[in-house]
Amino acid sequence: MLRSLHTAIGAALLAIGLAACEPGTPPNQTAAVPAATEAIAEGETLDDVVRDKLAEIVRDDDPYARARRLGALLPTLGPELVPSVVETLEDRTVDLGATELQLLLRYWATHRGEEAAQWARTKSPTNFRLAALFSAIAAWAEAEPEAAARVVWPWAVIPDFQQVVPPALVGGWFAAGDPPELRRWLRDIEHGIPRQRAIVAYIRVVVQEKGADAVRRWAESIPDDEEGYKLAVFRRVTSELSKLDVAAGLAWCETHCKGPFGSNMRSLIARTWVLYDGPAALAWLSGAEEGYDRDLAVRMAFAKWSRMDRQAAMDWMATQTAAGEPEPWLRPTYPVYAKLLAVEAPADAIEWALRIDGEDQRETALIQIARVWRHLDEAAAEAWLLDSPLSEEARAEARSATAPQPEPSID
């Protein structure tokens, strides 16, 4: 044991010496590294040496040097030096940056995961709290995944942390070798948004480490009798492949869009694709088989595009309507297009709303446009309302609010 202790101290002192090197000093030049017998002055301990060195490093003016020196030192420190690292984290005389916080917390969480995660959640600097929490959870999950999951997964529903907990936990757990326990845990999570975020995190880390084919094989390997889970995975695979590689998303759709787990796939792909190439996404949808799925996808894709880049969507629609009535596959866009026109051309918006299929949907659109029109020109709107095909009840509803409601919903 004594020999092991001396070895650990020697390794730490060597790393301290390397961390002290000037930025231009090659790491294999160790002449400046103090000998173990000389490194600790009389009356000092290794804790003192490490604490002083950490204090020096975090005050280094060069951010690259801080990261490099911490990266050299921290992995060599054993768990007995956690107090020195915690003292550095809690030193109020220095403003730690996100990188320093993450590295120090990674070391702490590797040895005492729950302590580090709880500190990151409650005591880390508020401006870097998410970065700190991510680092602590990821390191703990890599070291003790199931213990980490039991403690931190309930935090996934906290609004401030819901975007951080799933990818940190899943990414750390995956780094432990992508064990089957991780995939079983994903399957067994209660249905809801946090589980969807966890599935997305798993998909992204698998694509990054193993490629898109590995994700497809995993999704397809899920038994069909796990219907709800497999559907959730297929939908998330569709979304993420489309974000990472449209061609991969389209290939996935070719295989599965018409299958038992293919509902809503086209809509998910198109709603991602329109952010990069709206005309191409809608042209792709135009070639799909007629039916509810295509109609929904067309409407949702155009609505998403119009929210992200209204002018581009409106210019494109103008080219489709230049010769009169657009092609039939575009009819699902009419409720969205009519409401978009309401602010700049309410009379034209009314004309488009009158073409909407479905009495209830048509009436709803007319009421919403009339409300916007009354806000812009009450007399003109009233003149139309008096001769409109709306019932007296619908006319009263149109007059009940004056605040404009021009933007379509993509939900």
C-alpha positions in Angstrom: 0.0 0.0 0.0 2.8 2.4 0.8 4.4 1.8 -2.6 1.0 2.5 -4.2 0.7 5.7 -2.3 4.1 6.8 -3.4 3.3 5.9 -7.0 0.1 8.0 -6.8 1.9 11.0 -5.3 4.6 10.7 -7.9 2.1 10.7 -10.7 0.3 13.7 -9.3 3.5 15.6 -8.8 4.6 14.8 -12.4 1.3 16.1 -13.7 1.7 19.2 -11.6 5.1 19.8 -13.1 3.7 19.3 -16.6 0.8 21.6 -15.8 3.4 24.2 -14.8 5.2 24.1 -18.1 5.0 27.2 -20.3 2.6 26.9 -23.3 5.5 26.4 -25.7 7.3 23.7 -23.7 7.0 20.3 -25.2 5.4 17.9 -22.7 8.3 15.4 -23.1 10.8 17.9 -21.7 10.5 17.1 -18.0 13.6 18.8 -16.7 11.4 21.4 -15.0 9.4 18.8 -13.2 10.5 18.7 -9.5 11.6 15.4 -8.0 9.1 13.8 -5.6 11.5 14.4 -2.7 11.8 18.1 -3.5 8.2 18.9 -4.6 6.6 19.0 -1.2 8.2 21.4 1.2 8.5 20.6 4.8 5.2 21.1 6.6 3.2 20.9 3.4 1.0 18.0 2.1 0.1 16.9 -1.4 -3.3 18.6 -0.8 -1.5 21.9 -0.3 0.5 21.4 -3.4 -2.5 20.5 -5.5 -4.7 23.3 -4.1 -1.9 25.9 -4.8 -1.4 24.6 -8.3 -5.1 24.7 -9.1 -5.4 28.2 -7.7 -2.5 29.2 -10.0 -4.0 27.5 -13.1 -7.5 29.0 -12.8 -5.9 32.5 -12.6 -3.9 32.0 -15.8 -4.8 34.8 -18.2 -4.6 32.4 -21.2 -7.9 30.4 -21.6 -6.2 27.8 -23.7 -3.5 27.3 -21.2 -6.1 27.0 -18.4 -7.8 24.2 -20.2 -4.6 22.5 -21.2 -3.1 22.6 -17.8 -6.3 21.4 -16.0 -6.6 18.6 -18.6 -3.1 17.4 -17.8 -3.5 17.6 -14.0 -7.0 16.5 -13.1 -7.0 12.9 -14.6 -3.9 12.1 -12.4 -5.5 13.0 -9.1 -7.0 10.3 -6.9 -10.3 10.6 -5.0 -8.5 11.7 -1.8 -7.8 15.1 -3.5 -11.5 15.9 -4.1 -11.6 18.4 -1.2 -8.8 20.5 -2.9 -10.8 20.6 -6.2 -14.0 21.5 -4.3 -12.2 24.3 -2.6 -11.1 25.6 -6.0 -14.7 25.5 -7.2 -15.9 27.4 -4.2 -13.2 30.0 -4.2 -15.1 33.3 -4.5 -12.0 35.3 -5.4 -11.9 33.9 -8.9 -14.5 33.9 -11.6 -14.3 30.4 -13.2 -15.3 30.1 -16.8 -17.5 27.3 -18.3 -14.5 25.2 -19.4 -12.8 25.3 -16.0 -16.0 24.5 -14.2 -16.7 21.5 -16.5 -13.2 20.1 -16.1 -13.2 20.4 -12.3 -16.7 19.0 -12.1 -15.8 16.1 -14.3 -13.0 15.1 -12.0 -15.2 15.5 -8.9 -18.1 13.5 -10.4 -15.9 10.7 -11.5 -15.0 10.0 -7.9 -18.1 11.3 -6.0 -20.8 11.6 -8.6 -23.9 12.5 -6.5 -22.0 15.2 -4.5 -20.8 16.8 -7.8 -24.2 16.7 -9.5 -26.0 18.1 -6.5 -23.5 20.9 -6.2 -23.8 21.7 -10.0 -27.6 21.7 -9.7 -27.8 24.0 -6.7 -24.5 25.9 -6.1 -22.7 26.3 -9.4 -22.6 29.9 -10.9 -26.0 30.5 -12.4 -24.6 31.8 -15.7 -22.8 28.5 -16.3 -25.2 26.2 -14.4 -26.3 24.2 -17.4 -22.8 23.5 -18.6 -21.7 22.6 -15.0 -24.7 20.2 -14.7 -24.1 18.6 -18.0 -20.4 17.9 -17.1 -21.2 16.5 -13.7 -24.0 14.2 -14.9 -22.1 12.9 -17.9 -19.1 12.0 -15.8 -21.1 10.4 -13.1 -23.2 8.4 -15.7 -20.0 7.1 -17.2 -18.7 5.9 -13.9 -22.0 4.7 -12.2 -24.8 4.9 -14.8 -27.6 3.3 -13.0 -27.0 5.2 -9.7 -26.8 8.4 -11.7 -30.1 7.6 -13.5 -31.9 7.0 -10.3 -30.9 10.4 -8.9 -30.9 12.7 -11.9 -33.7 11.5 -14.1 -36.4 13.1 -12.0 -34.6 16.4 -12.8 -35.5 15.9 -16.5 -38.9 17.4 -15.9 -37.6 20.6 -14.3 -38.0 23.4 -17.0 -34.5 24.8 -16.4 -32.8 21.4 -16.8 -35.0 19.4 -19.2 -32.7 20.1 -22.2 -29.6 19.1 -20.3 -30.4 16.0 -18.2 -31.3 13.6 -21.0 -28.3 14.1 -23.3 -25.9 14.3 -20.4 -27.2 11.1 -18.8 -27.5 9.1 -22.0 -24.2 10.4 -23.4 -22.3 9.5 -20.2 -24.0 6.1 -20.0 -23.2 5.4 -23.7 -19.5 6.3 -23.1 -19.4 3.4 -20.6 -19.6 1.0 -23.6 -23.2 1.4 -24.9 -24.3 -1.4 -22.5 -27.6 -3.2 -23.0 -28.8 -1.8 -19.7 -29.0 1.7 -21.3 -31.3 0.5 -24.1 -33.5 -1.4 -21.5 -33.7 1.8 -19.5 -34.8 3.8 -22.5 -37.5 1.3 -23.2 -38.8 1.4 -19.6 -38.9 5.1 -19.1 -42.4 6.5 -18.6 -44.0 7.8 -21.8 -43.6 11.5 -22.3 -41.4 14.4 -23.5 -38.4 13.4 -21.3 -38.3 10.0 -22.8 -38.5 11.4 -26.3 -35.5 13.6 -25.4 -33.6 10.6 -24.1 -34.3 8.7 -27.2 -33.1 11.6 -29.3 -29.9 11.8 -27.2 -29.3 8.1 -27.8 -29.9 8.4 -31.6 -27.5 11.3 -31.9 -24.6 9.7 -29.9 -25.0 6.5 -31.9 -24.9 8.3 -35.2 -21.9 10.3 -34.0 -20.0 7.2 -32.8 -21.2 4.4 -35.1 -23.1 6.0 -38.0 -26.6 6.1 -39.3 -26.7 2.5 -40.2 -26.3 1.5 -36.6 -29.2 3.6 -35.6 -31.4 2.1 -38.2 -30.4 -1.4 -37.2 -31.2 -0.6 -33.5 -34.6 0.8 -34.3 -35.6 -2.1 -36.6 -34.5 -4.6 -34.0 -37.1 -3.4 -31.5 -39.8 -6.1 -31.3 -43.1 -5.1 -32.9 -45.0 -6.1 -29.8 -43.4 -3.1 -28.0 -45.6 -1.0 -30.3 -45.7 2.3 -28.4 -41.9 2.3 -27.8 -41.1 1.3 -31.3 -43.3 4.0 -32.8 -41.7 6.6 -30.6 -38.2 5.4 -31.7 -39.1 5.4 -35.4 -40.5 8.9 -35.2 -37.4 10.2 -33.5 -35.1 8.4 -35.9 -37.0 10.0 -38.7 -36.6 13.5 -37.3 -33.0 13.2 -36.4 -31.8 11.5 -39.6 -33.6 14.3 -41.5 -31.7 16.9 -39.5 -28.3 15.2 -39.9 -28.7 14.0 -43.5 -31.8 14.6 -45.6 -30.9 11.7 -47.9 -30.7 9.3 -45.0 -34.1 10.5 -43.8 -35.6 10.0 -47.3 -34.0 6.5 -47.5 -35.5 5.6 -44.1 -38.9 6.8 -45.3 -38.7 4.7 -48.5 -38.3 1.7 -46.3 -40.8 2.5 -43.6 -43.2 5.3 -44.5 -45.8 2.8 -45.7 -45.2 0.3 -42.9 -47.0 -0.2 -39.6 -44.8 2.4 -37.9 -44.7 5.0 -40.7 -47.5 7.3 -39.7 -46.5 11.0 -39.6 -43.0 10.2 -41.0 -43.4 12.4 -44.1 -44.6 15.3 -42.0 -41.5 15.0 -39.7 -39.1 14.9 -42.6 -40.7 17.8 -44.4 -41.0 20.0 -41.3 -37.2 19.6 -40.9 -36.4 19.9 -44.6 -38.3 23.1 -45.2 -35.9 24.9 -42.8 -33.2 24.4 -45.4 -35.0 24.0 -48.7 -38.7 24.7 -48.6 -39.4 24.2 -52.3 -37.6 20.9 -52.4 -39.4 19.6 -49.4 -42.8 20.5 -50.7 -42.0 19.1 -54.2 -41.1 15.8 -52.5 -44.4 15.8 -50.7 -46.3 16.5 -54.0 -45.2 13.0 -55.2 -46.5 11.1 -52.2 -49.6 9.0 -52.2 -52.8 10.9 -51.8 -54.4 10.7 -48.4 -54.6 12.1 -44.9 -50.8 11.7 -44.2 -49.8 13.7 -47.2 -52.4 16.4 -46.6 -51.2 16.8 -43.0 -47.6 16.8 -44.0 -48.2 19.5 -46.7 -50.0 21.7 -44.3 -47.6 21.3 -41.4 -44.5 21.8 -43.6 -45.9 25.0 -45.1 -46.9 26.3 -41.7 -43.4 25.6 -40.3 -41.7 27.2 -43.2 -43.9 30.3 -43.0 -43.1 30.7 -39.3 -39.3 30.4 -39.9 -39.1 32.4 -43.1 -42.5 34.0 -43.9 -41.3 36.0 -46.9 -39.8 33.0 -48.7 -42.9 30.9 -48.0 -45.2 33.7 -49.3 -43.1 34.3 -52.4 -43.1 30.6 -53.2 -46.9 30.4 -52.8 -47.3 33.4 -55.0 -45.6 31.5 -57.8 -47.9 28.6 -57.3 -51.0 30.8 -57.5 -49.9 33.0 -60.3 -51.9 31.1 -62.9 -55.0 30.8 -60.7 -55.9 27.8 -58.6 -52.8 25.8 -57.4 -52.5 22.1 -58.0 -54.8 20.0 -55.8 -52.1 18.7 -53.5 -51.6 22.2 -52.2 -55.2 22.6 -50.9 -54.2 21.7 -47.3 -52.1 24.9 -47.3 -55.1 27.2 -47.8 -56.0 27.7 -44.1 -52.4 28.7 -43.4 -52.0 30.9 -46.5 -55.3 32.7 -45.9 -54.3 33.6 -42.3 -50.9 34.8 -43.5 -52.6 37.1 -46.0 -54.9 38.5 -43.4 -52.5 41.2 -42.2 -51.6 42.6 -45.6 -54.6 41.8 -47.8 -57.6 40.7 -45.7 -60.0 40.7 -48.7 -57.7 38.4 -50.6 -57.4 36.3 -47.4 -61.2 35.9 -47.3 -61.2 34.7 -50.9 -58.6 32.0 -50.1 -60.5 31.0 -46.9 -63.7 30.5 -48.9 -61.9 27.8 -50.8 -61.0 25.7 -47.7 -62.3 22.2 -47.7 -64.4 21.4 -44.7 -67.2 23.6 -43.3 -65.9 23.8 -39.8 -62.3 24.6 -40.8 -63.5 27.2 -43.4 -65.7 28.9 -40.8 -62.9 29.0 -38.2 -60.5 30.6 -40.8 -63.1 33.2 -41.8 -63.8 34.2 -38.2 -60.0 34.6 -37.5 -59.5 36.7 -40.6 -62.5 38.9 -39.9 -61.1 39.6 -36.4 -57.8 40.7 -38.0 -59.6 42.8 -40.6 -61.7 44.5 -38.0 -58.6 45.5 -36.2 -57.1 47.0 -39.5 -60.3 48.5 -41.0 -63.5 47.9 -39.0 -65.8 49.5 -41.5 -64.6 47.3 -44.4 -64.7 44.2 -42.3 -68.3 45.0 -41.1 -69.4 45.5 -44.7 -68.1 42.1 -45.6 -69.6 40.5 -42.4 -73.1 41.7 -43.2 -73.1 39.9 -46.6 -70.9 37.0 -45.5 -71.9 33.3 -45.5 -71.3 33.2 -41.8 -74.1 32.5 -39.4 -75.2 35.2 -36.9 -73.4 33.2 -34.2 -70.2 33.1 -36.2 -70.5 36.9 -37.0 -70.8 37.6 -33.3 -67.8 35.5 -32.6 -65.8 37.5 -35.2 -66.8 40.7 -33.5 -65.9 39.4 -30.0 -62.2 40.1 -30.2 -60.2 42.9 -31.9 -56.7 41.6 -31.3 -55.1 40.3 -34.5 -54.4 36.5 -34.7 -52.4 36.3 -38.0 -49.8 33.6 -37.3 -50.7 29.9 -38.0 -50.0 27.2 -35.6 -47.8 24.2 -36.5 -49.3 22.0 -33.8 
